[in-house]
Amino acid sequence: MFEPLTQIAYIPDHADGIDHPDVEFGFVTESPPNSEYSFCRYWSKFEKDELRTKSCGESTPNRCLTVYRSYDPAFVKKTYEKYK
């Protein structure tokens, strides 16, 4: 459903919009065909320009993802390559 490196916002079911404090921003690392889930990495809310998870992507329901650009695409690609 999503291409790798697509920037996303994860909006949990209980959130009432993109400004909710539980919304997380990141990018897709893998989106298996015919799956209801994508693997995503999320930016840290505590360390600017750092990933919260560096070892692997987190399985996230596609229904909770929306395309949302929060970083320069070149920076996202560089970060992805660094922790690939």
Contacts in CASP RR format, 6 or more apart in sequence:
PFRMAT RR
TARGET T0000
AUTHOR 0000-0000-0000
METHOD contacts of the structure
MODEL  1
MFEPLTQIAYIPDHADGIDHPDVEFGFVTESPPNSEYSFCRYWSKFEKDE
LRTKSCGESTPNRCLTVYRSYDPAFVKKTYEKYK
1 31 0 8 1.000
1 35 0 8 1.000
1 38 0 8 1.000
1 62 0 8 1.000
2 8 0 8 1.000
2 28 0 8 1.000
2 31 0 8 1.000
2 38 0 8 1.000
2 62 0 8 1.000
2 65 0 8 1.000
2 67 0 8 1.000
3 28 0 8 1.000
3 31 0 8 1.000
4 28 0 8 1.000
4 29 0 8 1.000
4 30 0 8 1.000
4 31 0 8 1.000
4 80 0 8 1.000
5 27 0 8 1.000
5 28 0 8 1.000
5 29 0 8 1.000
5 73 0 8 1.000
5 76 0 8 1.000
5 77 0 8 1.000
5 80 0 8 1.000
6 27 0 8 1.000
6 28 0 8 1.000
6 67 0 8 1.000
7 25 0 8 1.000
7 26 0 8 1.000
7 27 0 8 1.000
7 67 0 8 1.000
7 68 0 8 1.000
7 69 0 8 1.000
7 70 0 8 1.000
7 71 0 8 1.000
7 73 0 8 1.000
7 76 0 8 1.000
8 25 0 8 1.000
8 26 0 8 1.000
8 27 0 8 1.000
8 28 0 8 1.000
8 38 0 8 1.000
8 40 0 8 1.000
8 65 0 8 1.000
8 66 0 8 1.000
8 67 0 8 1.000
8 68 0 8 1.000
9 18 0 8 1.000
9 23 0 8 1.000
9 24 0 8 1.000
9 25 0 8 1.000
9 26 0 8 1.000
9 65 0 8 1.000
9 66 0 8 1.000
9 68 0 8 1.000
9 70 0 8 1.000
10 23 0 8 1.000
10 24 0 8 1.000
10 25 0 8 1.000
10 26 0 8 1.000
10 40 0 8 1.000
10 42 0 8 1.000
10 60 0 8 1.000
10 64 0 8 1.000
10 65 0 8 1.000
11 17 0 8 1.000
11 18 0 8 1.000
11 20 0 8 1.000
11 23 0 8 1.000
11 64 0 8 1.000
11 65 0 8 1.000
11 66 0 8 1.000
12 20 0 8 1.000
12 22 0 8 1.000
12 23 0 8 1.000
12 64 0 8 1.000
13 64 0 8 1.000
14 22 0 8 1.000
15 22 0 8 1.000
15 23 0 8 1.000
17 23 0 8 1.000
18 66 0 8 1.000
18 68 0 8 1.000
24 42 0 8 1.000
24 43 0 8 1.000
24 45 0 8 1.000
24 52 0 8 1.000
25 42 0 8 1.000
25 43 0 8 1.000
25 68 0 8 1.000
25 70 0 8 1.000
26 40 0 8 1.000
26 41 0 8 1.000
26 42 0 8 1.000
26 43 0 8 1.000
26 70 0 8 1.000
26 71 0 8 1.000
27 40 0 8 1.000
27 41 0 8 1.000
27 76 0 8 1.000
27 80 0 8 1.000
28 38 0 8 1.000
28 39 0 8 1.000
28 40 0 8 1.000
28 65 0 8 1.000
29 39 0 8 1.000
29 40 0 8 1.000
29 41 0 8 1.000
29 57 0 8 1.000
29 80 0 8 1.000
30 38 0 8 1.000
30 39 0 8 1.000
30 57 0 8 1.000
31 38 0 8 1.000
31 39 0 8 1.000
31 62 0 8 1.000
32 38 0 8 1.000
35 62 0 8 1.000
36 61 0 8 1.000
36 62 0 8 1.000
36 63 0 8 1.000
37 59 0 8 1.000
37 60 0 8 1.000
37 61 0 8 1.000
37 62 0 8 1.000
38 59 0 8 1.000
38 60 0 8 1.000
38 62 0 8 1.000
38 65 0 8 1.000
39 56 0 8 1.000
39 57 0 8 1.000
39 58 0 8 1.000
39 59 0 8 1.000
39 60 0 8 1.000
40 57 0 8 1.000
40 58 0 8 1.000
40 60 0 8 1.000
40 65 0 8 1.000
41 51 0 8 1.000
41 52 0 8 1.000
41 53 0 8 1.000
41 54 0 8 1.000
41 57 0 8 1.000
41 58 0 8 1.000
41 80 0 8 1.000
41 83 0 8 1.000
42 51 0 8 1.000
42 52 0 8 1.000
42 53 0 8 1.000
42 58 0 8 1.000
43 49 0 8 1.000
43 50 0 8 1.000
43 51 0 8 1.000
43 52 0 8 1.000
43 70 0 8 1.000
43 71 0 8 1.000
44 50 0 8 1.000
44 51 0 8 1.000
44 52 0 8 1.000
45 52 0 8 1.000
49 71 0 8 1.000
49 75 0 8 1.000
49 79 0 8 1.000
51 79 0 8 1.000
51 83 0 8 1.000
54 83 0 8 1.000
55 83 0 8 1.000
END
